[in-house]
Amino acid sequence: MSALTIGAPVIVGDLDMGKLKGDVRELAWAPDGKAFYLQTADGPSQTPKFRHYTISVETAAVTALDAQPDWAVQYWEYKSDRAAPGIGSLMIDVEQKIETIKAGTGPAGALDRTSSPAGGGNIMDTDNIAKGTDQYQKATVIRLKLLDETVSEFLNERPVPGMMFSWGPEKSGAIAYTDRDGRLTLFDQGKHRKHVSGAKDAVFPAWTTDGSRLAWLQKSGRKRYTLKYATVDR
């Protein structure tokens, strides 16, 4: 991991979720690296309406699709799997606890709201719990952990594998993840860590399967994200 060189973040473009409708559910790289797939969902949490888009890496042009491409399905299964690609024995563990948390904190949702993102059933599926209003509350905290490193953390929410982590190249045992403060970190089976400079308020990391580029969405407003990526050289 220490041998990796991460380039300066490149801005692809800004995404207005008011225009694209709904909340982000997936971000995927096209096999040729020339486009992204973006999935959004809105409406009732139990029966959301999904929308599908491609985004040009070069021009940031957004194109609506009728359905999710097969390559996007395959990418998401790869990046969000419980086991490291090519290393079946290296797996993400699930930890669930009841903890006292200060209201308003948390990586994917505060204590005062309940959400039910679609997808991510390849690790686990748990029902949302009642929301609270006290300053300090008991909360269900679910952590996805790799070698005791927390790579995803959810408060009072159904966990969505892939929302906060992305596996790297096959047989590398490397993973990229975002924490509750929106920092983006690379981690591997040797327990080496490398932070991505310039990444903040990050979510939905997406590492190309060849490991050459790492993308993420950066929160830039109430319903806005900036899509960025950085090159990763060995």
Salt bridges, closest charged atoms under 4 A:
ASP16 OD2 - ARG224 NH2 3.32
ASP42 OD1 - ARG51 NH1 2.95
GLU95 OE1 - LYS97 NZ 3.97
GLU95 OE2 - ARG143 NH1 3.44
GLU95 OE1 - LYS145 NZ 3.63
GLU99 OE2 - ARG143 NH1 2.79
ASP125 OD2 - ARG158 NH1 3.57
GLU149 OE1 - ARG193 NH2 2.73
GLU153 OE2 - ARG143 NE 2.83
GLU153 OE2 - ARG180 NH2 3.17
GLU157 OE2 - ARG113 NH1 3.48
ASP179 OD2 - ARG183 NE 2.77
ASP181 OD2 - ARG183 NH2 3.48
ASP188 OD1 - HIS192 ND1 3.17
